[in-house]
Amino acid sequence: MEAKAVAKYVRMSPIKLGPVTDLVRGKDLNEALTILKFTPGKGSVLVEKVVKSAAANAENNHSMNVDKLYVAEVYAHQGPTLKRWRAGAQGRASIILKRSSHIGVTLKERD
């Protein structure tokens, strides 16, 4: 049995979210939430929100024991990129890529 939660179109690059997701992969739920709480940066807040949502799904929808949960899978995949332009040197235009991500978390029960 597993519980999932996904946050789509998050306005942060998956490159910035990658190290945060690596911190909590395979950890127990309480340990993962503690790590995310004390990790600085916007990425940890976004991932923490998705982990809490997956925990709520596990408890309410699947009747899983919260004390036995661990983070089985966590990812930050590339979402759509907004392309914007800015004035460059000598009358040229330089491109600005505003990247987005899809954050997903899967929780499972330990035996």
N, C-alpha and C positions, 0 to 999 in steps of 0.2 A: 504494500500500500504506500502511496506517495501523495504528497500535496504540492501543488505548484502555484506560483504567482509570477506575473509578467508585468513590467512597466514598459510601455512602448513610447517611442518618440521623445525620449528624455534628451534635453538639449545639453548634452555633454559628450565629448569624444570618447569612443570606446578605448582609445589608447590611455586616457586618463583614468578610466574605470577599471582597466585590467589589473593593475597592482592591488587594488582594493578587493576585487573578487578573489584574487589568489590568496589573500590573507585568511579568508573564511572558508574556503573550500575544504570539506572533510571534517570540519570542527563541529562540536556539539552546539545546539541552539543557543544555550545561555552563554557559552564561551564566545561564539560568533557575535552575539549582540554586544557583549562587553568590549570585544576588539573594535567593532564598528563605532561604538559610543566614544571611545577614546582615540580614534584615528582622526587627525585633522583633515579638513578639506570637504568640499561639497560632494564629492563622489561617495564618501562613506555615509553621508546622510541619505543619499538616494538609494544605495544598496540596503541600508538598514531598514528603510521603509518597505522595500520589497520583501525582505526576510521576515519582518513582522507580519506582513500580509499573508505570506505563505504559512506562518505559524498559526494565524487565526483561521485560515482555510483548513488546516490539518485538524485543529481542535473542534471547530464548529461543523464543518461539512463531512469530515471523515472519521470523527470520534477517535482521534489518535491521542496517545499519551504524550503530553508536551515535554515531560522530563526525559523521554527516550529519543527525542528527535535529534537529527543531525543534518547538516547541509550536504546533501548527496551531490548536487550539481548547482553551479552558479556560473552565469555567463553574461557578457556584455558584447552583443553583436552590433555591427554597423547598421544604422538606420538611414533614412534618406538625408541627403546633404543639400542644404540651402546654398545657392550660389549668389553671391553679392559682389558688387563692383565698387572700386574706390579709385579716385584719381591718382595716377602714377606720374612718374617723371616725364617731362617733355610731351605732355598732352596725351599720354597713353593711359590705359585703364589696367589696373591690377586686380586680380580676382581674390576674393575672400571666400573660403569654404567654411560654412557653419555646420559642423557635423552633429549628428544625433545618434542615439543608441537605443537598443532594446535590451533591458535587463531582465533576466529570468532566474528564478530560484526554485529548486526542487528539494523538498525535505522528505526524509524517510525515517522509519523507526529502527533503532538498534535492537538486535535480538537479545 
